[in-house]
Amino acid sequence: MLFHRSFICGAIVAAALGCMGWVHADTSRAADAYTPTVGQSGKDVVWVPTSQSLVDRMLDMAQLTPQDRLVDLGSGDGRTVITAAKRGATARGIEFNPDLVALSKRQAELEGVSQRASFEHGDIFESDFSDATVVTLFLLPRLNIKLRPILLDMAPGTRVIANSFDMGDWQPDETIEITEDCTIYCNAFKWIVPAKVAGAWDMDGKTLELKQKFQMFEGSLRDGATTQPVSNGRLQGAQLSFTIGSDQYTGKVDGGMMQGAVNGSRSWQAKRAAAR
């Protein structure tokens, strides 16, 4: 899809020029190396690089490990993918500009991580990245909103980290702002894709009805003629917690099953009710 790295030109371009040293310093070794220009037009956004200090913090937020598979949507000059590969993760960039793809591949070779860092020319809305465990992006709000249904269909627990722009009413699970070595676009947001729990569940012979909005949910527990509200429902990936009366429920969602403990001791479980 897009060139990565976002937004208005003018003063933004001037402020972002300091970020370009990463590209200029390393690609100068190749006489024919393409050098992108801060603020150059792309398919849906203009290109402004993320500061390396924010890249590092974004990967810290993701709690990236060598077992992770990261995809960077609109990977620009490749620095996020390459940094992730240096941490041992398998990392992939999807970028609409073929020149930036070629630049990123050369940079990965120079950094010695080409076996773990791959780049492809493509449109992020037409690419399959459903196997990723971490998704990073630096796009405009309207594009984040367009991506949101795709992200919410990914495996529960997938971490989504965005530079500077949010996901509308899908509230982030974590937000950071950095001041060191960053003068513009110095915020990042983290979301953890929640499991889907909306609907009816058979819970220990009672009926649990849940309504979900992203990682939050509420509902009721019905036992014959008695109904109790479900409140404070929250998901962190497949982990969930909620309150019924004075009891605190914690547990895990596994497809059509949920189970856990009440008040840290007594066990509970629920099975998704058959569609009527």
ZADO-1210 file (C-alpha; in nm, 4 decimals, padded with zeros to 6 digits):
<atoms>
<atom x="00.0000" y="00.0000" z="00.0000" code="MET" pos="1"/>
<atom x="00.1521" y="00.3179" z="00.1178" code="LEU" pos="2"/>
<atom x="00.4826" y="00.4646" z="00.1594" code="PHE" pos="3"/>
<atom x="00.5256" y="00.4588" z="00.5273" code="HIS" pos="4"/>
<atom x="00.6132" y="00.7432" z="00.7588" code="ARG" pos="5"/>
<atom x="00.3531" y="00.9909" z="00.7580" code="SER" pos="6"/>
<atom x="00.1997" y="01.3289" z="00.7039" code="PHE" pos="7"/>
<atom x="00.2230" y="01.6987" z="00.6248" code="ILE" pos="8"/>
<atom x="00.5346" y="01.8557" z="00.4744" code="CYS" pos="9"/>
<atom x="00.6584" y="02.2080" z="00.5505" code="GLY" pos="10"/>
<atom x="00.7877" y="02.2480" z="00.9033" code="ALA" pos="11"/>
<atom x="00.7401" y="01.8750" z="00.9610" code="ILE" pos="12"/>
<atom x="00.9872" y="01.7948" z="00.6868" code="VAL" pos="13"/>
<atom x="01.2447" y="02.0350" z="00.8273" code="ALA" pos="14"/>
<atom x="01.2043" y="01.8917" z="01.1765" code="ALA" pos="15"/>
<atom x="01.2386" y="01.5374" z="01.0498" code="ALA" pos="16"/>
<atom x="01.5588" y="01.5850" z="00.8509" code="LEU" pos="17"/>
<atom x="01.7660" y="01.4750" z="01.1483" code="GLY" pos="18"/>
<atom x="01.6173" y="01.1273" z="01.1164" code="CYS" pos="19"/>
<atom x="01.7696" y="01.0832" z="00.7731" code="MET" pos="20"/>
<atom x="02.1208" y="01.0156" z="00.8974" code="GLY" pos="21"/>
<atom x="02.0352" y="00.6459" z="00.9323" code="TRP" pos="22"/>
<atom x="01.9736" y="00.6202" z="00.5592" code="VAL" pos="23"/>
<atom x="02.2466" y="00.8544" z="00.4372" code="HIS" pos="24"/>
<atom x="02.5233" y="00.7111" z="00.6538" code="ALA" pos="25"/>
<atom x="02.4748" y="00.3497" z="00.5587" code="ASP" pos="26"/>
<atom x="02.3623" y="00.3712" z="00.1969" code="THR" pos="27"/>
<atom x="02.6512" y="00.5994" z="00.1068" code="SER" pos="28"/>
<atom x="02.8579" y="00.2833" z="00.0704" code="ARG" pos="29"/>
<atom x="02.6616" y="00.1921" z="-00.2402" code="ALA" pos="30"/>
<atom x="02.7216" y="00.4316" z="-00.5285" code="ALA" pos="31"/>
<atom x="02.3852" y="00.3631" z="-00.6889" code="ASP" pos="32"/>
<atom x="02.1847" y="00.3736" z="-00.3640" code="ALA" pos="33"/>
<atom x="01.8468" y="00.5418" z="-00.3784" code="TYR" pos="34"/>
<atom x="01.8041" y="00.8130" z="-00.1145" code="THR" pos="35"/>
<atom x="01.4453" y="00.9010" z="-00.0174" code="PRO" pos="36"/>
<atom x="01.3446" y="01.2589" z="00.0558" code="THR" pos="37"/>
<atom x="01.1558" y="01.3464" z="00.3719" code="VAL" pos="38"/>
<atom x="00.8057" y="01.4548" z="00.2700" code="GLY" pos="39"/>
<atom x="00.8065" y="01.2787" z="-00.0665" code="GLN" pos="40"/>
<atom x="00.4604" y="01.1779" z="-00.1853" code="SER" pos="41"/>
<atom x="00.3348" y="00.8219" z="-00.1571" code="GLY" pos="42"/>
<atom x="00.0140" y="00.6384" z="-00.2355" code="LYS" pos="43"/>
<atom x="-00.1790" y="00.7692" z="00.0654" code="ASP" pos="44"/>
<atom x="00.0752" y="00.9484" z="00.2837" code="VAL" pos="45"/>
<atom x="00.4074" y="01.1231" z="00.2539" code="VAL" pos="46"/>
<atom x="00.7256" y="00.9710" z="00.3897" code="TRP" pos="47"/>
<atom x="00.8684" y="01.0853" z="00.7228" code="VAL" pos="48"/>
<atom x="01.1015" y="00.8430" z="00.9019" code="PRO" pos="49"/>
<atom x="01.0464" y="00.7313" z="01.2585" code="THR" pos="50"/>
<atom x="01.3285" y="00.8323" z="01.4918" code="SER" pos="51"/>
<atom x="01.5459" y="00.5396" z="01.5920" code="GLN" pos="52"/>
<atom x="01.4824" y="00.6141" z="01.9591" code="SER" pos="53"/>
<atom x="01.1079" y="00.5724" z="01.9051" code="LEU" pos="54"/>
<atom x="01.1592" y="00.2543" z="01.7020" code="VAL" pos="55"/>
<atom x="01.3501" y="00.1110" z="01.9978" code="ASP" pos="56"/>
<atom x="01.0770" y="00.2074" z="02.2433" code="ARG" pos="57"/>
<atom x="00.8024" y="00.0711" z="02.0183" code="MET" pos="58"/>
<atom x="00.9732" y="-00.2668" z="02.0100" code="LEU" pos="59"/>
<atom x="01.0158" y="-00.2489" z="02.3874" code="ASP" pos="60"/>
<atom x="00.6404" y="-00.1834" z="02.4161" code="MET" pos="61"/>
<atom x="00.5759" y="-00.4897" z="02.2016" code="ALA" pos="62"/>
<atom x="00.7966" y="-00.6962" z="02.4352" code="GLN" pos="63"/>
<atom x="00.9514" y="-00.8347" z="02.1188" code="LEU" pos="64"/>
<atom x="01.1297" y="-01.1701" z="02.1475" code="THR" pos="65"/>
<atom x="01.3182" y="-01.3930" z="01.9009" code="PRO" pos="66"/>
<atom x="01.0042" y="-01.6079" z="01.8849" code="GLN" pos="67"/>
<atom x="00.7979" y="-01.3218" z="01.7395" code="ASP" pos="68"/>
<atom x="00.7004" y="-01.2607" z="01.3799" code="ARG" pos="69"/>
<atom x="00.6823" y="-00.8866" z="01.3187" code="LEU" pos="70"/>
<atom x="00.5271" y="-00.7135" z="01.0189" code="VAL" pos="71"/>
<atom x="00.5745" y="-00.3421" z="00.9542" code="ASP" pos="72"/>
<atom x="00.2937" y="-00.1963" z="00.7415" code="LEU" pos="73"/>
<atom x="00.4434" y="00.0655" z="00.5137" code="GLY" pos="74"/>
<atom x="00.8008" y="-00.0178" z="00.6057" code="SER" pos="75"/>
<atom x="00.9686" y="00.2854" z="00.4462" code="GLY" pos="76"/>
<atom x="01.3467" y="00.2751" z="00.4816" code="ASP" pos="77"/>
<atom x="01.3248" y="-00.0545" z="00.6719" code="GLY" pos="78"/>
<atom x="01.4593" y="00.0603" z="01.0083" code="ARG" pos="79"/>
<atom x="01.1820" y="-00.0965" z="01.2185" code="THR" pos="80"/>
<atom x="01.2135" y="-00.4333" z="01.0452" code="VAL" pos="81"/>
<atom x="01.5929" y="-00.4272" z="01.0620" code="ILE" pos="82"/>
<atom x="01.5935" y="-00.3277" z="01.4296" code="THR" pos="83"/>
<atom x="01.3509" y="-00.6108" z="01.5071" code="ALA" pos="84"/>
<atom x="01.5716" y="-00.8566" z="01.3183" code="ALA" pos="85"/>
<atom x="01.8725" y="-00.7393" z="01.5184" code="LYS" pos="86"/>
<atom x="01.6763" y="-00.8406" z="01.8292" code="ARG" pos="87"/>
<atom x="01.6394" y="-01.1896" z="01.6857" code="GLY" pos="88"/>
<atom x="01.2804" y="-01.1707" z="01.5610" code="ALA" pos="89"/>
<atom x="01.1633" y="-01.2729" z="01.2156" code="THR" pos="90"/>
<atom x="01.0596" y="-00.9422" z="01.0608" code="ALA" pos="91"/>
<atom x="00.8857" y="-00.8469" z="00.7375" code="ARG" pos="92"/>
<atom x="00.8168" y="-00.5122" z="00.5753" code="GLY" pos="93"/>
<atom x="00.5378" y="-00.4372" z="00.3287" code="ILE" pos="94"/>
<atom x="00.6002" y="-00.1202" z="00.1279" code="GLU" pos="95"/>
<atom x="00.4324" y="00.0316" z="-00.1786" code="PHE" pos="96"/>
<atom x="00.7401" y="00.2147" z="-00.3103" code="ASN" pos="97"/>
<atom x="00.9712" y="-00.0349" z="-00.4892" code="PRO" pos="98"/>
<atom x="01.2703" y="00.1980" z="-00.4477" code="ASP" pos="99"/>
<atom x="01.2261" y="00.1949" z="-00.0697" code="LEU" pos="100"/>
<atom x="01.1925" y="-00.1841" z="-00.0805" code="VAL" pos="101"/>
<atom x="01.5229" y="-00.2112" z="-00.2668" code="ALA" pos="102"/>
<atom x="01.6864" y="00.0345" z="-00.0259" code="LEU" pos="103"/>
<atom x="01.5645" y="-00.1682" z="00.2729" code="SER" pos="104"/>
<atom x="01.6974" y="-00.4908" z="00.1278" code="LYS" pos="105"/>
<atom x="02.0405" y="-00.3349" z="00.0749" code="ARG" pos="106"/>
<atom x="02.0361" y="-00.1978" z="00.4282" code="GLN" pos="107"/>
<atom x="01.9457" y="-00.5395" z="00.5712" code="ALA" pos="108"/>
<atom x="02.2415" y="-00.6900" z="00.3848" code="GLU" pos="109"/>
<atom x="02.4741" y="-00.4205" z="00.5207" code="LEU" pos="110"/>
<atom x="02.3452" y="-00.4827" z="00.8744" code="GLU" pos="111"/>
<atom x="02.3871" y="-00.8590" z="00.8393" code="GLY" pos="112"/>
<atom x="02.0220" y="-00.9463" z="00.9103" code="VAL" pos="113"/>
<atom x="01.8874" y="-01.0315" z="00.5642" code="SER" pos="114"/>
<atom x="01.8097" y="-01.3883" z="00.6752" code="GLN" pos="115"/>
<atom x="01.5614" y="-01.2583" z="00.9325" code="ARG" pos="116"/>
<atom x="01.4539" y="-00.9302" z="00.7666" code="ALA" pos="117"/>
<atom x="01.2517" y="-00.9468" z="00.4442" code="SER" pos="118"/>
<atom x="01.0810" y="-00.6763" z="00.2396" code="PHE" pos="119"/>
<atom x="00.8154" y="-00.6930" z="-00.0260" code="GLU" pos="120"/>
<atom x="00.6556" y="-00.4496" z="-00.2660" code="HIS" pos="121"/>
<atom x="00.2824" y="-00.4530" z="-00.1990" code="GLY" pos="122"/>
<atom x="-00.0381" y="-00.2894" z="-00.0822" code="ASP" pos="123"/>
<atom x="-00.1011" y="-00.3525" z="00.2873" code="ILE" pos="124"/>
<atom x="-00.4756" y="-00.3834" z="00.2258" code="PHE" pos="125"/>
<atom x="-00.4148" y="-00.6628" z="-00.0229" code="GLU" pos="126"/>
<atom x="-00.1386" y="-00.8432" z="00.1700" code="SER" pos="127"/>
<atom x="-00.1801" y="-01.1335" z="00.4101" code="ASP" pos="128"/>
<atom x="-00.0029" y="-01.0748" z="00.7391" code="PHE" pos="129"/>
<atom x="-00.2365" y="-01.2815" z="00.9557" code="SER" pos="130"/>
<atom x="00.0508" y="-01.4905" z="01.0950" code="ASP" pos="131"/>
<atom x="00.2244" y="-01.1899" z="01.2565" code="ALA" pos="132"/>
<atom x="00.2462" y="-01.1714" z="01.6350" code="THR" pos="133"/>
<atom x="00.3499" y="-00.8032" z="01.6286" code="VAL" pos="134"/>
<atom x="00.2256" y="-00.5366" z="01.3860" code="VAL" pos="135"/>
<atom x="00.3894" y="-00.1945" z="01.3632" code="THR" pos="136"/>
<atom x="00.2651" y="00.1031" z="01.1622" code="LEU" pos="137"/>
<atom x="00.2982" y="00.4769" z="01.1101" code="PHE" pos="138"/>
<atom x="-00.0060" y="00.5761" z="00.9063" code="LEU" pos="139"/>
<atom x="-00.2761" y="00.8413" z="00.9129" code="LEU" pos="140"/>
<atom x="-00.5822" y="00.8008" z="01.1413" code="PRO" pos="141"/>
<atom x="-00.8211" y="00.7225" z="00.8556" code="ARG" pos="142"/>
<atom x="-00.5912" y="00.4423" z="00.7397" code="LEU" pos="143"/>
<atom x="-00.5625" y="00.3048" z="01.0932" code="ASN" pos="144"/>
<atom x="-00.9435" y="00.2947" z="01.1085" code="ILE" pos="145"/>
<atom x="-00.9566" y="00.1170" z="00.7729" code="LYS" pos="146"/>
<atom x="-00.7075" y="-00.1407" z="00.9014" code="LEU" pos="147"/>
<atom x="-00.8862" y="-00.1882" z="01.2324" code="ARG" pos="148"/>
<atom x="-01.1217" y="-00.4721" z="01.1269" code="PRO" pos="149"/>
<atom x="-00.8269" y="-00.6634" z="00.9811" code="ILE" pos="150"/>
<atom x="-00.6263" y="-00.6205" z="01.3002" code="LEU" pos="151"/>
<atom x="-00.9178" y="-00.7207" z="01.5229" code="LEU" pos="152"/>
<atom x="-00.9497" y="-01.0472" z="01.3273" code="ASP" pos="153"/>
<atom x="-00.5912" y="-01.1431" z="01.4079" code="MET" pos="154"/>
<atom x="-00.5069" y="-01.3956" z="01.6781" code="ALA" pos="155"/>
<atom x="-00.5866" y="-01.2796" z="02.0328" code="PRO" pos="156"/>
<atom x="-00.2711" y="-01.1489" z="02.1951" code="GLY" pos="157"/>
<atom x="-00.1262" y="-00.9982" z="01.8754" code="THR" pos="158"/>
<atom x="00.0417" y="-00.6694" z="01.9685" code="ARG" pos="159"/>
<atom x="-00.0235" y="-00.3647" z="01.7515" code="VAL" pos="160"/>
<atom x="00.2119" y="-00.0678" z="01.7931" code="ILE" pos="161"/>
<atom x="00.1450" y="00.2617" z="01.6129" code="ALA" pos="162"/>
<atom x="00.3547" y="00.5736" z="01.5857" code="ASN" pos="163"/>
<atom x="00.1588" y="00.8907" z="01.6763" code="SER" pos="164"/>
<atom x="-00.1903" y="00.8080" z="01.5469" code="PHE" pos="165"/>
<atom x="-00.4640" y="00.6176" z="01.7267" code="ASP" pos="166"/>
<atom x="-00.7430" y="00.3780" z="01.6284" code="MET" pos="167"/>
<atom x="-01.0436" y="00.5999" z="01.6974" code="GLY" pos="168"/>
<atom x="-01.2616" y="00.4621" z="01.9764" code="ASP" pos="169"/>
<atom x="-01.0479" y="00.1491" z="02.0161" code="TRP" pos="170"/>
<atom x="-00.8640" y="00.2787" z="02.3199" code="GLN" pos="171"/>
<atom x="-00.4941" y="00.1861" z="02.3514" code="PRO" pos="172"/>
<atom x="-00.3759" y="-00.0487" z="02.6250" code="ASP" pos="173"/>
<atom x="-00.0575" y="00.1554" z="02.6654" code="GLU" pos="174"/>
<atom x="00.0718" y="00.4957" z="02.5532" code="THR" pos="175"/>
<atom x="00.4213" y="00.6405" z="02.5676" code="ILE" pos="176"/>
<atom x="00.5892" y="00.9686" z="02.4785" code="GLU" pos="177"/>
<atom x="00.9641" y="01.0057" z="02.4414" code="ILE" pos="178"/>
<atom x="01.1750" y="01.3194" z="02.4585" code="THR" pos="179"/>
<atom x="01.5230" y="01.1809" z="02.3973" code="GLU" pos="180"/>
<atom x="01.6531" y="01.2123" z="02.0384" code="ASP" pos="181"/>
<atom x="01.3064" y="01.2834" z="01.9039" code="CYS" pos="182"/>
<atom x="01.1593" y="01.6198" z="01.8021" code="THR" pos="183"/>
<atom x="00.8459" y="01.5248" z="01.6095" code="ILE" pos="184"/>
<atom x="00.6102" y="01.2259" z="01.6127" code="TYR" pos="185"/>
<atom x="00.7388" y="01.1051" z="01.9483" code="CYS" pos="186"/>
<atom x="00.4317" y="00.9155" z="02.0738" code="ASN" pos="187"/>
<atom x="00.3410" y="00.5514" z="02.0398" code="ALA" pos="188"/>
<atom x="00.0273" y="00.3510" z="02.1141" code="PHE" pos="189"/>
<atom x="-00.0104" y="-00.0176" z="02.1915" code="LYS" pos="190"/>
<atom x="-00.3149" y="-00.2393" z="02.1514" code="TRP" pos="191"/>
<atom x="-00.3430" y="-00.6084" z="02.2294" code="ILE" pos="192"/>
<atom x="-00.5907" y="-00.7819" z="01.9999" code="VAL" pos="193"/>
<atom x="-00.8709" y="-00.9120" z="02.2251" code="PRO" pos="194"/>
<atom x="-01.0435" y="-01.2472" z="02.2044" code="ALA" pos="195"/>
<atom x="-01.4060" y="-01.2422" z="02.0891" code="LYS" pos="196"/>
<atom x="-01.6456" y="-01.3055" z="02.3782" code="VAL" pos="197"/>
<atom x="-01.9693" y="-01.1363" z="02.2699" code="ALA" pos="198"/>
<atom x="-02.2753" y="-01.3623" z="02.2788" code="GLY" pos="199"/>
<atom x="-02.4240" y="-01.6314" z="02.4994" code="ALA" pos="200"/>
<atom x="-02.2262" y="-01.8771" z="02.7110" code="TRP" pos="201"/>
<atom x="-02.3330" y="-02.1741" z="02.9225" code="ASP" pos="202"/>
<atom x="-02.1603" y="-02.1137" z="03.2552" code="MET" pos="203"/>
<atom x="-02.1908" y="-02.3801" z="03.5204" code="ASP" pos="204"/>
<atom x="-02.5597" y="-02.4325" z="03.4358" code="GLY" pos="205"/>
<atom x="-02.6307" y="-02.0576" z="03.4083" code="LYS" pos="206"/>
<atom x="-02.6514" y="-01.8302" z="03.1027" code="THR" pos="207"/>
<atom x="-02.3801" y="-01.5688" z="03.0610" code="LEU" pos="208"/>
<atom x="-02.4721" y="-01.2972" z="02.8069" code="GLU" pos="209"/>
<atom x="-02.1909" y="-01.0644" z="02.7025" code="LEU" pos="210"/>
<atom x="-02.1679" y="-00.7483" z="02.4936" code="LYS" pos="211"/>
<atom x="-01.8193" y="-00.6500" z="02.3800" code="GLN" pos="212"/>
<atom x="-01.6579" y="-00.3275" z="02.2616" code="LYS" pos="213"/>
<atom x="-01.2990" y="-00.4011" z="02.1688" code="PHE" pos="214"/>
<atom x="-01.1180" y="-00.5075" z="02.4913" code="GLN" pos="215"/>
<atom x="-01.4090" y="-00.4064" z="02.7177" code="MET" pos="216"/>
<atom x="-01.7237" y="-00.6067" z="02.7832" code="PHE" pos="217"/>
<atom x="-02.0286" y="-00.6190" z="03.0092" code="GLU" pos="218"/>
<atom x="-02.3432" y="-00.8271" z="03.0351" code="GLY" pos="219"/>
<atom x="-02.5478" y="-01.0410" z="03.2693" code="SER" pos="220"/>
<atom x="-02.5535" y="-01.3818" z="03.4350" code="LEU" pos="221"/>
<atom x="-02.8986" y="-01.5385" z="03.4377" code="ARG" pos="222"/>
<atom x="-02.9945" y="-01.8254" z="03.6704" code="ASP" pos="223"/>
<atom x="-03.3627" y="-01.8980" z="03.6263" code="GLY" pos="224"/>
<atom x="-03.5510" y="-01.5865" z="03.7335" code="ALA" pos="225"/>
<atom x="-03.2416" y="-01.4271" z="03.8915" code="THR" pos="226"/>
<atom x="-03.0160" y="-01.1976" z="03.6899" code="THR" pos="227"/>
<atom x="-02.6891" y="-01.0406" z="03.8020" code="GLN" pos="228"/>
<atom x="-02.4941" y="-00.7762" z="03.6076" code="PRO" pos="229"/>
<atom x="-02.1478" y="-00.8466" z="03.4711" code="VAL" pos="230"/>
<atom x="-01.9260" y="-00.5399" z="03.5126" code="SER" pos="231"/>
<atom x="-01.5625" y="-00.4284" z="03.4781" code="ASN" pos="232"/>
<atom x="-01.5077" y="-00.6763" z="03.1976" code="GLY" pos="233"/>
<atom x="-01.1681" y="-00.6436" z="03.0320" code="ARG" pos="234"/>
<atom x="-00.9633" y="-00.8529" z="02.7925" code="LEU" pos="235"/>
<atom x="-00.5897" y="-00.8553" z="02.7402" code="GLN" pos="236"/>
<atom x="-00.5577" y="-01.0838" z="02.4446" code="GLY" pos="237"/>
<atom x="-00.7099" y="-01.4122" z="02.5593" code="ALA" pos="238"/>
<atom x="-00.6862" y="-01.3230" z="02.9295" code="GLN" pos="239"/>
<atom x="-01.0018" y="-01.1797" z="03.0835" code="LEU" pos="240"/>
<atom x="-01.1372" y="-01.0468" z="03.4097" code="SER" pos="241"/>
<atom x="-01.4830" y="-00.9351" z="03.5204" code="PHE" pos="242"/>
<atom x="-01.6976" y="-00.8861" z="03.8273" code="THR" pos="243"/>
<atom x="-02.0305" y="-01.0440" z="03.9223" code="ILE" pos="244"/>
<atom x="-02.1663" y="-00.9165" z="04.2519" code="GLY" pos="245"/>
<atom x="-01.8815" y="-00.9295" z="04.5017" code="SER" pos="246"/>
<atom x="-01.6944" y="-01.1997" z="04.3092" code="ASP" pos="247"/>
<atom x="-01.3906" y="-01.1290" z="04.0905" code="GLN" pos="248"/>
<atom x="-01.3520" y="-01.3636" z="03.7947" code="TYR" pos="249"/>
<atom x="-01.0254" y="-01.4154" z="03.6061" code="THR" pos="250"/>
<atom x="-00.9504" y="-01.6600" z="03.3315" code="GLY" pos="251"/>
<atom x="-00.8636" y="-01.7338" z="02.9719" code="LYS" pos="252"/>
<atom x="-01.0573" y="-01.7637" z="02.6472" code="VAL" pos="253"/>
<atom x="-00.9718" y="-02.0601" z="02.4264" code="ASP" pos="254"/>
<atom x="-01.1968" y="-02.0582" z="02.1217" code="GLY" pos="255"/>
<atom x="-01.5411" y="-02.1638" z="02.2382" code="GLY" pos="256"/>
<atom x="-01.4321" y="-02.2210" z="02.5981" code="MET" pos="257"/>
<atom x="-01.3527" y="-01.9929" z="02.8919" code="MET" pos="258"/>
<atom x="-01.2220" y="-02.1027" z="03.2280" code="GLN" pos="259"/>
<atom x="-01.0453" y="-01.9647" z="03.5289" code="GLY" pos="260"/>
<atom x="-01.0852" y="-01.8867" z="03.8976" code="ALA" pos="261"/>
<atom x="-01.3286" y="-01.6926" z="04.1160" code="VAL" pos="262"/>
<atom x="-01.1560" y="-01.4789" z="04.3801" code="ASN" pos="263"/>
<atom x="-00.8343" y="-01.6642" z="04.3040" code="GLY" pos="264"/>
<atom x="-00.9607" y="-01.9979" z="04.4313" code="SER" pos="265"/>
<atom x="-01.2858" y="-02.1612" z="04.3161" code="ARG" pos="266"/>
<atom x="-01.2795" y="-02.2642" z="03.9502" code="SER" pos="267"/>
<atom x="-01.5311" y="-02.1663" z="03.6838" code="TRP" pos="268"/>
<atom x="-01.5804" y="-02.2489" z="03.3180" code="GLN" pos="269"/>
<atom x="-01.8135" y="-02.1535" z="03.0354" code="ALA" pos="270"/>
<atom x="-01.8861" y="-02.2933" z="02.6918" code="LYS" pos="271"/>
<atom x="-02.0184" y="-02.0874" z="02.4042" code="ARG" pos="272"/>
<atom x="-02.3882" y="-02.1614" z="02.3638" code="ALA" pos="273"/>
<atom x="-02.5049" y="-02.3234" z="02.0433" code="ALA" pos="274"/>
<atom x="-02.6651" y="-02.0784" z="01.7968" code="ALA" pos="275"/>
<atom x="-03.0421" y="-02.0926" z="01.8065" code="ARG" pos="276"/>
</atoms>
